[in-house]
């Protein structure tokens, strides 16, 4: 398969890249090739090997046969094959159509596997953030569609559903709740988006849809479907932009930051959390909202500079100042402007995330204290958070050389990892087990690894 004639170009391949909102440099990075190579591909000056065609299908979220048409020539790009957010068009009609297509694909047994297999593409985030921060908002969110007449009571029901789904997610993990979230988006929210509503109702509707779409992204992240999660977060950000709602946008950006931190993409995490803090400050967000974003910013900075390893004194001081500011802001307490989702931004959550910062700062004892304090608060209402923080505490004790205590805490996290429908909960215990390599010959570690293997296998 040599592609088009030399000099003929591959216009549909170029169009595919532009629809993804990526520069030639960004798409080249995502495909692990040089920008020169990509440029030659677009211009039809170089053949494209099968391995890169397969990678394109993953990155673009398109069927391999569609990619072949772009490369070899033929029919124009099939927009129904597109699964990634198109930030080149922020209009109401295009955003609503893209959201509905995403949700339809996710409930379709023949197509949902394509979403689940999407890779995480760090290079896409720069263009998305630029569109979020600088893209022109729509003049009006009013709509005269063929669907039902929509009022604020419909919007309230979406928000209430999101709160209920959120509680289930915290208690049981994403595997249980995600199918219900996606079904609700497809069967309830999609028809409302195609309905008739005023500008005021439309803005509120887009914000509510953004929040629930972000929830679908969060649950995909918890199940380790990282490309799918990124897809949902991107679509949620577009809906938040359509609703002219920096507050819900900051929530979406926080979720995106958390994913970037988990995947160790520190540069992207810094960009995302910076945009989240800026969005919150733009609308003078309530203290509990702002504080959680500030501690997330400290976490991103700490991961970027790794002061505990690099001995970067300036980086350490920056993180400490960010943590201190987060604590001061959080101490202002609740306000009557708090959105319902800010209830999760409580003191135990702040302490838990601060603990991650102290671990990266090399303050292992302080990190262990934070994680164990969070466990005591989370055990009843948020078992997944308790489980994750048990492992965080175990990591901190292991960093201090207290292997026996570390293994004891990690062992306490195994039952929840087994019962929660959360791939993230399982992976955290496995990651800890991997850190035990230097102590593999000790009795405690041998017993722990054997117990972990037996429990997860069952």
N, C-alpha and C positions, 0 to 999 in steps of 0.2 A: 504494500500500500504506500505509494510514493506521494500521494496528496495531489494538489492542483498543479497545473503547469507553473514552471518558474516564472515569476513576475505577475501571475494572475491574481495573486493574493487570496486570502481566506477571509472575506468580509464578515461572514457569520461568526467566525472565531473571534474577531475583533469586537463584534457586537455582543457576543457572549461575555467577554471580559468587561465591557462597559456596563452591561446590565448588572454585573456583580459589584459595580462601583469601585473597581480596582484599576490602578495604573499598571503599565507593563512591568514595572519593577516589583510591584506587590504580587502580581499573579506569578511572576517568575520565581519569587521566593516561596510561594505556596506549592509550586510544582518542583522545587529543588533544581532549577536550572538557572542559567544566567539571563539577565534582561536581553542580551544580544541574541541568545537562542530563541527566546520568545518572540522578539521582533522579527526574526527570520521566519518563524512559523507563521505569524500573522501575514507576512508579505508573500508567503508561498515560496520562499527561497530555500527552505530546508525541509526534508522529510521528517515525520514525527513517528518515533518508534512506538510499538504497541504498549510498552510499559507506561509511557507518558500519556497515551490516549486513555488508558485505564485510570490513571491518576487524575486526568482532567474530569472524567465522569464523576469521580468522588468529590473533587474540589467544587465543581459547578453544581453538584447535586442533580445531574441529568442522566438520562438513560444512555448507555454506551452507544447505542445505535444513533442517537441524536448527535453525539459527539462526532461520530463518523461522518454524518451529513455536513457538519460544520467544516470538517477538515477536507473531505473529498469533494465538496460542492453538492448542491441539490436544494432541497426545500429550505425555506427560511427557518430561523429558530422557532421551535415549538414552545410557545409560552407556557403551555400546560406542563411541560417537562421541568420548568423552573421551580426550584424549591428554596433557593436562597433569597433573602430580602433584596429588593431592587431599590437602592437609595437614590437612584438617578431620577425617580419620579415620586415626589412626596404628595401628589394630589390625593384627594379623598377617594375618588373612584378607583385609582390604581392600588391604593393601600388596602381598601376594603376587599377588592378582588383578590389580592395576594394573600391576605389573611384567610379568607374563605378557602382558597386553594390549598394552603398549608394544612388547615384543619381537615379538609376532605381527604387529603393524602394520608394523614395520620390515622384516620379511622378506616381507610381502605386496606383490607388484608393483602391485596396485591401490590400496594405501593408503600406501606409503612416501613417495610424493611429498607427501602432506599433512604428514608430519613434516618433510621436508626444507624445506618452504616456511614453517614456523612462524617468526614474528618473535621476536627477543629482547625480553623484557618486564621491564625493570628494576624496575618497581613490584611485581612478584610476590616479589622477594627478601626484602623486609622480613617478610612473613608467614611465609615458609619458615624464615627464621632464628629467628623467634620460636618456631615449632613445634619446631625443632631444639633450641633452648636451654632452653625451658620446658615443652614438651609432656611429658605423663606417659608414662614408658616402659611397655612391656607387662609384665604380671606374669610371663609365661613365654613363651619362644620355642619351646616344645615344640609338636609338631603331629601329629595323627593323620589323615593324608589318604589318598587312594586310590593315591598314587604309591608308589615303591620305598622300602624301608628305607634310611635315610641314616646314614652313619658319618663319622668325622673323616677317613678316607682319601678320601672323596668331596670333602670340603671342600679337602683338600690339593691334589687334582687341579685344582680351580678356580683356586687360588692359583698353581699352576705354569703353568697356561694363561695367566693374566694376565701373568706374568713373560715368557713366550715372546712373547705378543702385544706387550708393551711394547718388547722388543728389536727386533722387526720394525718397529714404529712409528718408533722412533728412527732406524733405518737407511734405511727406504724411504718413510716418510710414511704418512699415514692412509688414503689411497685404496686401498692394497694390503691393509691389514690389517682395515679396518673391517667389510667383509662377513663375514669369518671370526669376528670378535668377536660380532657380532649373531647369527649363526647358532648359535654355541656357547651364547649365552645362551638362545636359543629352544629348541634341541634337547636341551641337556644340563642347564642350570641350572633352567629352568622346571619340568621334571618332578621334579627334586629338591626344589624349594620346595613342591611339592604332595604330597610323600612323608610318611614317618613318621620322626620324630626327637625326641630328648630335648631338654630345655632347653639343655644344654651344647652339643650338636651344632647345635641350631637357632640359637643365638647366633653360633657360628662360621660357619654356613652363610650367615646374613644378612650378616655382615661380608664374606665372600668374594664373595657376589653383589653387594654394594655396590661393592667394589673393581673388579670386572669391568664393572659398569654405568657406573661412573665412567670407566673406560677407553673405553667406547663413547661417552661424552659428550666425552671429550678428542679422540677421532678425528673426531667431528662438528665440533668446534671447529676442528680443523686443516684441515677441508675447507670452512670458512666457512659451515657450516650452524648458525648461532648459536642460533636458536630450538630446533632439535633438540638441540643440545648442552645448552642450559639444561634442557630436558625430562629428559634422561638424568641430568644432575647432580642435579636435584631428586629423581628417583626413587632415585638412589644414596644421597642424604642420608636419605631415608625408611628405606631398608634398613639403613643404619648406625645409625639411631636404634633400629630394631627389634632390632639385634644388641647394643645398649648398648655401642657401640664408639667412644669419642671419638677414638681414634687413626686409624681408617680415616675417620671423619668429618672429621678435620683434613685428610686427603689430598684428600677430595672438595671441601672448602671451598677448599683451595689451587688446585685446578683451576678452580673457579668464580671465584676471585679473578683468576687469570691471564686468563680470558676477559673479565672486567670491565675489567681494565687494558688489554687489547688494544683493546677497544671504547671506551675512554676514559670509562667510567662510574666516575669516581674516588670519588664518595660511596659507591656500592655496594661498590667494591673495599675501601674502608676498613672498612665493616661486616663484609664477608666475612672479611677477613684477621684482624680483631679476634676474630671468633668462632672462627677456626681456631687462633689462638694460645691463646685461653682453653681450648679443648678439649684442646690438647696439654699445657698446664700442669696441667689437672685430673688427668691420669694420669701426670704426670712423664715426658713423652715423652723418648726418647733425644736426645742433643745434635744429631745430624745432621738429625733431623726438626724440632726446635725452631728450629734456626738458619735453615733454609730458609723457615720461616714468618715468622721475624723479618725476614729480608731482603725478603720479599714485603710485609710490613707497611711497611717503609721505602719500598719502591717505590710503594705505594698512597698513602702520606703525601706523597711527592715529587710524584706526579701531581696530588694534590689541591691542594697549595700552590704548586707550580711555582716554587720559590725562584729558579731561574736567570733567570726572566722577571720575577717579582713583586718580587724583592729582599727577600723575607720572611725576615728574619734568624732569627726564632723557628722558622719552618718548616724552614729549613736546618739549624739546630742539632738539631732533633728528629730529622730524617732521619739526620744524622751519628751521633747517639747510638744510634739503632736499628741502623745498620750496624755500629757498634763492638760492640754487644752480640751481634749475629749472628756476628761473627768470633770473639769470645771463646767463645761457646757451641760453635761448630763446632770450635774448636781442641781441645776435650775429646776429640774422636775417636770412633771406633766403640765400641759396647758389645755385649754378647751379647743385648741386648733389641731391637736394630735389626730392624725388619721388612724383608723382602726388598726392598720397593720403595724403601727408604731408600738403597740402593746408588746411585740416580741423584742423590741429594742430596750429591754430592761437591764437592770444592773448585772445579773448573772451573765447575760450575753456579752455585755461590755467587758466584764472581767475575763471571760473565756477568750475573747479575741485579743485582749491586752496580753494574756498569757502567751499567745503565739508570738507576739512582738518581743516579750522578754526572753523567750527561748532563742530567737534569732539574734538578740543582743548579747547572748551568752550568760544571761542572768537566770541560770537553770533552776535554782531554788525558788526564786520568785515566780518563775513560770509554773513550777509544780504547785505552788500555793494557789495560784490563780485557777489552774485546771481543777484541783481538788475542791476548791470553793464552789466552782461552777457545777461540779458533779453533785454536790450536796443539794444544790438548788434545783437541778434539772431532773433528778431521778424520777420523780412522780409524774410531772406534766410533760416532760420532753425526753423520753428515754433515748432517742437517737443522739441528742446533744450530750446527754450524760455519757453515753458509750464513747463518743468521739473524744470527749474530754478526759475520760479514763485513759485512753491511748495517749493523749497529749501529755498527761501527767507521767505516764510510763516513759515516754520519750525523754522528758525532762530528767527523771531519775536515772535513766540510762546514761544521759549526758554527764551526770555527776558521778558515774561509776557505780551506782547502787543497783546492781543487776538484779538482786533478789527482790527488792521492792518494786522495781520496774516490771519484772515478770509477773509478780503478784497482781499488780494493777491491770496489766494487759489481760491476764487470765480472767479477771472479773468482767472484762469487756466482751468476752467471747459469746456468752449466752445471748446478749442483745444482737451481736453481729449475725448470729444464726437465725434469730426470730424476726428481726426487722427486714422489711423488703427494701433494703438499701444496699446497693453495690458499694457505695462509698464507705459504709460502716464496715463491710467485710474487708475492703482494700486497706483501710487504715490499720487493721490488726495485722494483715499480711505485710504491710510496709514495716511495721514495728518488728515483726519476726525476722524480716530481712536484715534489720540493723543488728541482730544478735549474732551475726557471723563470727565476730572475734571471740565470742563466749560459747561457741557451738559445742565444745567438749564438756561443759559443766552439766551437772545433773539437772539443775533447775531449768536450763535452756532446753535440754533434750526432752524433759517431761513436758514443758510448755509446748514445744513444737509438735510433739506426738499428740497431745491433747487437742491442739488447734486443728491439726489435720483430720483427726477423728471426728471432731464436732462439725466442722464445715462439710466434711464428706457425707455426714448423716443428714 
